[in-house]
Amino acid sequence: MNKIRKGDEVVVLTGRDRGKRGAVLRVLTDGRVVVQNINMVKRHTRPNPNRGVTGGILDKEASIHVSNVALYNAATKKGGRVGFKTLADGAKVRYFKKTGEVADVAK
């Protein structure tokens, strides 16, 4: 079970996009995440008429290591560290370590 999942709102902790917020688009298997409008890079593409691809310079999101993002806590309006705990009904949930509030219920 991952501490950061697809669809989570995260805050970037380090790098040139430090302090920016965005939604996680993908979680990669090597411990990296792709965040919406974060770590934008230029991709030079060659035109391919067979696929209907026009050439040019495209902006796209590059991956960022999961240790450089933190789950956004709406109560404190900051990023927070996440832990796991089991509730009385047996559900395993993510919670913010600083405030102790539950982030969401795990499936």
N, CA, C and O of each residue as an XYZ file, in Angstrom:
428
protein
N       0.845     -1.183      0.000
C       0.000      0.000      0.000
C       0.885      1.239      0.000
O       1.802      1.353      0.813
N       0.612      2.155     -0.903
C       1.448      3.340     -1.069
C       0.931      4.513     -0.247
O      -0.270      4.654     -0.021
N       1.862      5.348      0.194
C       1.481      6.547      0.935
C       0.957      7.626      0.007
O       0.133      8.446      0.412
N       1.427      7.637     -1.244
C       0.949      8.578     -2.260
C       0.283      7.765     -3.353
O       0.858      6.798     -3.853
N      -0.936      8.156     -3.729
C      -1.706      7.414     -4.726
C      -2.164      8.338     -5.838
O      -2.110      9.562     -5.717
N      -2.621      7.722     -6.934
C      -3.156      8.464     -8.059
C      -4.368      9.271     -7.597
O      -5.233      8.758     -6.886
N      -4.420     10.536     -8.008
C      -5.534     11.400     -7.646
C      -5.304     12.220     -6.384
O      -6.076     13.137     -6.106
N      -4.261     11.915     -5.613
C      -3.966     12.669     -4.392
C      -3.494     14.075     -4.735
O      -2.858     14.292     -5.766
N      -3.807     15.017     -3.873
C      -3.288     16.380     -3.973
C      -1.991     16.412     -3.179
O      -1.977     16.096     -1.990
N      -0.888     16.799     -3.848
C       0.417     16.800     -3.191
C       1.072     18.165     -3.308
O       0.711     18.972     -4.165
N       2.043     18.413     -2.430
C       2.844     19.630     -2.422
C       4.283     19.222     -2.698
O       4.772     18.246     -2.130
N       4.967     19.965     -3.571
C       6.363     19.674     -3.886
C       7.243     20.277     -2.795
O       7.098     21.449     -2.449
N       8.162     19.464     -2.251
C       9.001     19.897     -1.144
C      10.332     20.481     -1.590
O      10.851     21.391     -0.942
N      10.898     19.974     -2.690
C      12.206     20.436     -3.137
C      12.225     20.607     -4.646
O      11.348     20.112     -5.355
N      13.229     21.308     -5.119
C      13.404     21.489     -6.555
C      12.883     22.833     -7.025
O      12.494     23.684     -6.225
N      12.882     23.007     -8.339
C      12.496     24.309     -8.890
C      11.006     24.588     -8.749
O      10.590     25.742     -8.846
N      10.195     23.562     -8.523
C       8.750     23.736     -8.344
C       8.347     23.682     -6.875
O       7.191     23.398     -6.561
N       9.271     23.948     -5.986
C       9.016     23.870     -4.552
C       7.833     24.751     -4.150
O       7.744     25.909     -4.560
N       6.925     24.191     -3.343
C       5.779     24.935     -2.861
C       4.551     24.820     -3.743
O       3.457     25.191     -3.319
N       4.704     24.316     -4.962
C       3.556     24.191     -5.859
C       2.744     22.960     -5.496
O       3.247     21.995     -4.921
N       1.467     23.031     -5.854
C       0.522     21.951     -5.560
C      -0.027     21.390     -6.848
O      -0.181     22.115     -7.830
N      -0.327     20.094     -6.855
C      -0.918     19.475     -8.024
C      -1.438     18.089     -7.704
O      -1.157     17.531     -6.643
N      -2.200     17.544     -8.637
C      -2.773     16.212     -8.470
C      -1.843     15.178     -9.091
O      -1.219     15.432    -10.122
N      -1.756     14.018     -8.461
C      -0.932     12.930     -8.976
C      -1.646     12.293    -10.161
O      -2.781     11.833    -10.037
N      -0.970     12.270    -11.318
C      -1.536     11.668    -12.518
C      -1.221     10.176    -12.603
O      -2.071      9.375    -12.990
N       0.016      9.812    -12.237
C       0.450      8.416    -12.294
C       1.443      8.147    -11.189
O       2.201      9.032    -10.792
N       1.438      6.919    -10.692
C       2.452      6.457     -9.755
C       3.244      5.377    -10.481
O       2.686      4.360    -10.891
N       4.542      5.600    -10.637
C       5.388      4.649    -11.346
C       5.955      3.626    -10.373
O       5.991      3.862     -9.165
N       6.396      2.493    -10.898
C       6.847      1.390    -10.041
C       8.202      1.631     -9.400
O       8.536      0.979     -8.411
N       8.989      2.552     -9.940
C      10.331      2.780     -9.409
C      10.376      3.888     -8.354
O      11.432      4.479     -8.130
N       9.256      4.173     -7.711
C       9.235      5.163     -6.635
C       9.143      6.589     -7.124
O       9.621      7.501     -6.449
N       8.548      6.804     -8.264
C       8.391      8.135     -8.810
C       6.923      8.394     -9.114
O       6.142      7.464     -9.314
N       6.558      9.681     -9.144
C       5.187     10.067     -9.453
C       5.196     11.152    -10.516
O       6.155     11.916    -10.628
N       4.128     11.217    -11.293
C       3.932     12.286    -12.270
C       2.822     13.164    -11.733
O       1.701     12.702    -11.518
N       3.138     14.447    -11.515
C       2.198     15.386    -10.914
C       1.791     16.408    -11.967
O       2.620     16.872    -12.749
N       0.517     16.749    -11.980
C      -0.035     17.666    -12.969
C       0.627     19.038    -12.879
O       0.663     19.653    -11.813
N       1.152     19.514    -14.022
C       1.794     20.832    -14.157
C       3.009     21.030    -13.249
O       3.329     22.164    -12.892
N       3.681     19.953    -12.873
C       4.891     20.025    -12.058
C       6.018     19.356    -12.833
O       5.797     18.337    -13.487
N       7.230     19.918    -12.768
C       8.407     19.384    -13.432
C       8.183     19.292    -14.941
O       8.418     18.250    -15.553
N       7.728     20.388    -15.525
C       7.451     20.441    -16.957
C       8.762     20.450    -17.748
O       9.699     21.173    -17.408
N       8.814     19.639    -18.804
C       9.983     19.559    -19.663
C       9.545     19.721    -21.110
O       8.376     19.523    -21.441
N      10.485     20.079    -21.960
C      10.212     20.223    -23.390
C      10.547     18.899    -24.077
O      11.606     18.316    -23.844
N       9.634     18.439    -24.921
C       9.838     17.209    -25.679
C       9.804     17.561    -27.152
O       8.782     18.019    -27.664
N      10.922     17.348    -27.836
C      11.011     17.630    -29.266
C      10.544     16.400    -30.020
O      11.169     15.344    -29.926
N       9.458     16.520    -30.764
C       8.902     15.365    -31.459
C       9.030     15.544    -32.961
O       8.888     16.644    -33.495
N       9.296     14.448    -33.613
C       9.411     14.417    -35.066
C       8.026     14.116    -35.630
O       7.302     13.302    -35.058
N       7.647     14.739    -36.715
C       6.324     14.447    -37.278
C       6.247     13.016    -37.822
O       7.205     12.506    -38.403
N       5.096     12.387    -37.622
C       4.869     11.033    -38.124
C       3.495     11.012    -38.778
O       2.487     10.872    -38.086
N       3.437     11.148    -40.093
C       2.136     11.201    -40.772
C       1.344      9.895    -40.674
O       0.115      9.911    -40.746
N       2.038      8.767    -40.510
C       1.340      7.484    -40.381
C       0.496      7.418    -39.114
O      -0.589      6.836    -39.116
N       0.986      8.008    -38.045
C       0.246      8.039    -36.778
C      -0.578      9.306    -36.616
O      -1.360      9.422    -35.672
N      -0.412     10.249    -37.523
C      -1.135     11.508    -37.417
C      -0.544     12.440    -36.378
O      -1.254     13.275    -35.818
N       0.757     12.306    -36.112
C       1.425     13.135    -35.110
C       2.110     14.287    -35.815
O       2.899     14.084    -36.737
N       1.802     15.504    -35.373
C       2.497     16.668    -35.913
C       3.757     16.900    -35.096
O       3.779     16.644    -33.892
N       4.798     17.381    -35.746
C       6.056     17.624    -35.062
C       6.028     18.929    -34.297
O       5.108     19.732    -34.453
N       7.017     19.134    -33.485
C       7.127     20.384    -32.746
C       7.686     20.162    -31.359
O       8.162     19.076    -31.027
N       7.620     21.196    -30.564
C       8.105     21.151    -29.190
C       6.900     21.101    -28.277
O       6.087     22.025    -28.257
N       6.783     20.021    -27.520
C       5.642     19.825    -26.621
C       6.084     19.994    -25.177
O       7.203     19.629    -24.817
N       5.208     20.546    -24.356
C       5.441     20.591    -22.912
C       4.755     19.393    -22.293
O       3.588     19.121    -22.577
N       5.483     18.669    -21.440
C       4.876     17.535    -20.756
C       5.459     17.409    -19.356
O       6.519     17.959    -19.059
N       4.754     16.679    -18.501
C       5.206     16.481    -17.129
C       6.222     15.349    -17.079
O       6.007     14.284    -17.656
N       7.319     15.584    -16.391
C       8.294     14.535    -16.129
C       8.051     14.027    -14.711
O       7.405     14.693    -13.902
N       8.572     12.852    -14.424
C       8.344     12.267    -13.103
C       9.217     12.954    -12.061
O      10.240     13.561    -12.379
N       8.793     12.842    -10.831
C       9.520     13.393     -9.690
C       9.529     12.314     -8.614
O       8.563     11.562     -8.483
N      10.603     12.232     -7.851
C      10.700     11.171     -6.851
C       9.665     11.388     -5.751
O       9.372     12.520     -5.367
N       9.126     10.294     -5.257
C       8.041     10.370     -4.278
C       8.500     11.008     -2.965
O       7.675     11.542     -2.223
N       9.803     10.963     -2.669
C      10.307     11.583     -1.445
C      10.299     13.103     -1.526
O      10.448     13.780     -0.509
N      10.127     13.642     -2.729
C      10.117     15.096     -2.911
C       8.719     15.689     -2.913
O       8.557     16.880     -3.181
N       7.708     14.886     -2.620
C       6.339     15.382     -2.518
C       5.741     14.934     -1.186
O       6.165     13.937     -0.603
N       4.754     15.686     -0.721
C       4.043     15.338      0.512
C       2.552     15.512      0.275
O       2.138     16.405     -0.465
N       1.758     14.674      0.891
C       0.309     14.739      0.768
C      -0.186     16.056      1.359
O       0.232     16.445      2.449
N      -1.082     16.746      0.638
C      -1.588     18.053      1.074
C      -2.647     17.872      2.144
O      -3.602     17.116      1.969
N      -2.468     18.572      3.253
C      -3.417     18.549      4.355
C      -4.241     19.830      4.294
O      -3.710     20.919      4.514
N      -5.530     19.711      3.997
C      -6.385     20.888      3.840
C      -6.577     21.631      5.162
O      -6.790     22.843      5.163
N      -6.505     20.922      6.278
C      -6.710     21.565      7.580
C      -5.559     22.514      7.919
O      -5.791     23.622      8.402
N      -4.328     22.086      7.671
C      -3.176     22.923      7.994
C      -2.688     23.727      6.800
O      -1.844     24.611      6.951
N      -3.213     23.429      5.606
C      -2.816     24.078      4.356
C      -1.328     23.906      4.062
O      -0.684     24.806      3.524
N      -0.786     22.731      4.422
C       0.607     22.385      4.195
C       0.687     20.912      3.804
O      -0.292     20.171      3.886
N       1.867     20.517      3.383
C       2.110     19.101      3.143
C       2.387     18.410      4.454
O       2.963     19.003      5.366
N       1.980     17.156      4.557
C       2.184     16.432      5.803
C       2.686     15.027      5.571
O       2.439     14.420      4.529
N       3.403     14.515      6.574
C       3.857     13.137      6.506
C       2.682     12.215      6.773
O       1.760     12.551      7.516
N       2.734     11.048      6.152
C       1.616     10.126      6.196
C       2.060      8.822      6.830
O       3.162      8.334      6.578
N       1.179      8.260      7.665
C       1.407      6.943      8.248
C       0.169      6.097      8.060
O      -0.831      6.552      7.505
N       0.242      4.867      8.526
C      -0.884      3.946      8.441
C      -1.300      3.523      9.831
O      -0.466      3.359     10.722
N      -2.599      3.348     10.008
C      -3.097      2.764     11.253
C      -4.372      1.998     10.942
O      -5.020      2.231      9.922
N      -4.719      1.089     11.828
C      -5.915      0.279     11.668
C      -6.980      0.791     12.621
O      -6.732      0.964     13.814
N      -8.168      1.033     12.082
C      -9.278      1.520     12.902
C      -9.913      0.367     13.663
O      -9.557     -0.794     13.461
N     -10.851      0.693     14.535
C     -11.522     -0.321     15.343
C     -12.297     -1.326     14.499
O     -12.433     -2.490     14.878
N     -12.805     -0.876     13.353
C     -13.567     -1.789     12.500
C     -12.669     -2.629     11.597
O     -13.174     -3.406     10.787
N     -11.351     -2.489     11.718
C     -10.417     -3.298     10.946
C      -9.959     -2.667      9.653
O      -9.188     -3.284      8.919
N     -10.404     -1.455      9.340
C     -10.010     -0.784      8.094
C      -8.628     -0.159      8.264
O      -8.347      0.491      9.271
N      -7.778     -0.362      7.274
C      -6.451      0.246      7.277
C      -6.544      1.593      6.583
O      -7.001      1.672      5.443
N      -6.115      2.660      7.261
C      -6.267      4.013      6.734
C      -4.936      4.755      6.778
O      -4.037      4.421      7.550
N      -4.839      5.778      5.921
C      -3.714      6.707      5.970
C      -4.103      7.854      6.896
O      -5.254      8.292      6.903
N      -3.141      8.336      7.674
C      -3.416      9.477      8.551
C      -2.214     10.402      8.557
O      -1.086      9.983      8.298
N      -2.475     11.677      8.859
C      -1.406     12.653      8.964
C      -0.766     12.516     10.338
O      -1.454     12.541     11.358
N       0.546     12.371     10.357
C       1.257     12.096     11.612
C       1.226     13.298     12.566
O       1.220     13.117     13.784
N       1.206     14.504     12.030
C       1.254     15.678     12.880
C      -0.068     15.912     13.606
O      -0.085     16.159     14.812
N      -1.177     15.834     12.867
C      -2.471     16.131     13.465
C      -3.211     14.885     13.921
O      -4.093     14.968     14.776
N      -2.866     13.739     13.367
C      -3.536     12.499     13.732
C      -4.842     12.271     12.995
O      -5.494     11.248     13.205
N      -5.241     13.207     12.129
C      -6.513     13.046     11.414
C      -6.356     12.081     10.253
O      -5.286     11.978      9.653
N      -7.435     11.376      9.947
C      -7.426     10.365      8.891
C      -7.474     11.055      7.531
O      -8.306     11.932      7.299
N      -6.563     10.645      6.623
C      -6.531     11.218      5.280
C      -7.638     10.604      4.434
O      -8.350     11.321      3.730
N      -7.787      9.299      4.496
C      -8.850      8.606      3.754
C      -8.913      7.156      4.203
O      -8.057      6.689      4.954
N      -9.926      6.455      3.739
C     -10.068      5.044      4.083
C      -9.500      4.224      2.932
O      -9.853      4.443      1.774
N      -8.621      3.282      3.251
C      -8.015      2.426      2.240
C      -9.034      1.415      1.734
O      -9.960      1.036      2.452
N      -8.853      0.984      0.496
C      -9.782      0.025     -0.091
C      -9.391     -1.378      0.236
O     -10.066     -2.320     -0.179
